[in-house]
């Protein structure tokens, strides 16, 4: 399993000129506001308050870059989308910010999309998933707040999530609970495989 021994905030960016260099692979996290993204990132990184957990959904208005294990890779926290109480212009601005990052970031390995395990994915969740597939990102979805539902309910919701998003059989769906600290081991395993694959491919390319 991937072991995250060190993590630090590298930089906060609102536009591409503020992004760090592209010499290190990045794994980004995307999801609706209030889906528990900051809590999950903190749990994965073993830090209580590295990613700021806001009491006001939709507050994150920047892309936050975290360096992991002395720049072995980076975790990128994308702005939450779909919070009803923000203005349409601000919502569009965040959408543009995310799209610009996805389109231009050549060192982006994968985007982990978060959905709420308790509910059927929203239209915006579906749009984000289709968007990621269009950008060539393999499906990797995390269903948060898994402690809030029973095992039987999860079995039903899992089918609903996969169906609504149009996930292929090989696409990965992992239930997690930041509160109970469950599911993160499986997610770290997947992240570890992605990191290893990226470095192997990069090193192989350097040797040619």
TALIN-V625537 format. One record per residue. N is the residue number from 1. SS is DSSP state (helix for helix, strand for strand, loop for the rest). NEAR is the number of other ideal C-beta (glycine too) atoms within 8 Angstrom. D_FIRST is the distance of its C-alpha to the first C-alpha in whole Angstrom. Layout:
n = {N	N}
ss = {SS	SS}
near = {NEAR	NEAR}
d_first = {D_FIRST	D_FIRST}
//
This chain:
n = {1	2	3	4	5	6	7	8	9	10	11	12	13	14	15	16	17	18	19	20	21	22	23	24	25	26	27	28	29	30	31	32	33	34	35	36	37	38	39	40	41	42	43	44	45	46	47	48	49	50	51	52	53	54	55	56	57	58	59	60	61	62	63	64	65	66	67	68	69	70	71	72	73	74	75	76	77	78	79	80	81	82	83	84	85	86	87	88	89	90	91	92	93	94	95	96	97	98	99	100	101	102	103	104	105	106	107	108	109	110	111	112	113	114	115	116	117	118	119	120	121	122	123	124	125	126	127	128	129	130	131	132	133	134	135	136	137	138	139	140	141	142	143	144	145	146	147	148	149	150	151	152	153	154	155	156	157	158	159	160	161	162	163	164	165	166	167	168	169	170	171	172	173	174	175	176	177	178	179	180	181	182	183	184	185	186	187	188	189	190	191	192	193	194	195	196	197	198	199	200	201	202	203	204	205	206	207	208}
ss = {loop	loop	loop	loop	loop	loop	strand	strand	strand	strand	strand	strand	strand	loop	loop	helix	helix	helix	loop	loop	loop	loop	loop	loop	loop	strand	strand	strand	strand	strand	strand	strand	loop	loop	loop	loop	helix	helix	helix	helix	helix	helix	helix	helix	helix	loop	loop	loop	loop	loop	loop	loop	loop	loop	loop	loop	loop	loop	loop	loop	loop	loop	strand	strand	strand	strand	strand	strand	loop	loop	loop	loop	strand	strand	strand	strand	strand	loop	loop	loop	strand	loop	loop	loop	loop	loop	loop	helix	helix	helix	helix	helix	helix	helix	helix	helix	helix	helix	helix	helix	helix	helix	helix	helix	loop	loop	loop	strand	strand	strand	strand	strand	strand	strand	strand	strand	loop	loop	loop	loop	loop	loop	helix	helix	helix	helix	helix	helix	helix	helix	helix	helix	helix	helix	loop	loop	loop	loop	loop	strand	strand	strand	strand	strand	loop	helix	helix	helix	loop	loop	helix	helix	helix	helix	helix	helix	helix	helix	helix	helix	helix	helix	helix	helix	helix	loop	loop	loop	loop	loop	loop	strand	strand	strand	strand	loop	strand	loop	loop	loop	loop	strand	loop	helix	helix	helix	helix	helix	helix	helix	helix	helix	helix	helix	helix	helix	helix	helix	helix	helix	helix	helix	helix	helix	helix	helix	helix	loop}
near = {6	8	5	11	4	7	12	7	8	8	9	9	11	8	7	8	4	8	12	7	5	7	4	12	12	13	16	14	14	13	13	14	10	8	11	12	14	12	11	15	14	14	10	12	13	6	8	4	7	11	14	6	8	8	3	5	9	10	6	12	7	8	14	12	16	16	10	12	9	5	8	7	13	14	15	14	14	12	10	15	14	10	12	4	5	7	5	5	6	9	12	8	8	12	9	8	13	13	9	10	15	13	7	7	10	5	9	13	10	10	13	12	13	16	16	11	14	7	8	7	10	9	5	9	15	12	8	11	15	9	10	13	9	6	8	4	9	5	13	13	16	15	17	17	13	14	8	6	10	5	5	6	8	13	8	8	14	11	8	9	16	10	8	10	13	8	12	6	4	5	11	8	11	12	12	13	12	12	6	7	7	9	11	11	7	8	13	13	10	11	11	10	8	11	14	8	8	11	9	8	8	9	8	8	7	6	5	4}
d_first = {0	4	6	10	12	15	17	20	23	24	27	28	30	33	34	32	34	32	29	27	27	25	24	20	18	18	16	19	19	23	24	28	29	28	25	23	21	21	20	17	16	17	15	12	13	14	18	21	23	22	22	26	26	29	32	34	32	32	32	30	32	30	27	25	22	20	18	15	14	18	18	15	15	17	17	20	22	25	28	28	30	33	34	38	39	39	42	41	42	39	37	38	37	33	33	35	32	29	31	32	28	27	30	30	26	26	22	21	18	18	19	17	20	21	23	25	24	27	29	30	29	32	34	32	28	30	31	28	26	29	29	25	26	29	27	25	22	20	20	17	18	17	20	20	22	21	23	26	27	27	25	28	28	25	26	29	27	24	27	29	26	25	29	30	28	29	25	25	23	20	20	17	18	15	17	16	18	18	21	19	15	14	12	10	7	8	9	6	5	8	9	6	9	12	11	11	14	16	16	17	20	21	21	23	25	26	27	30}
//
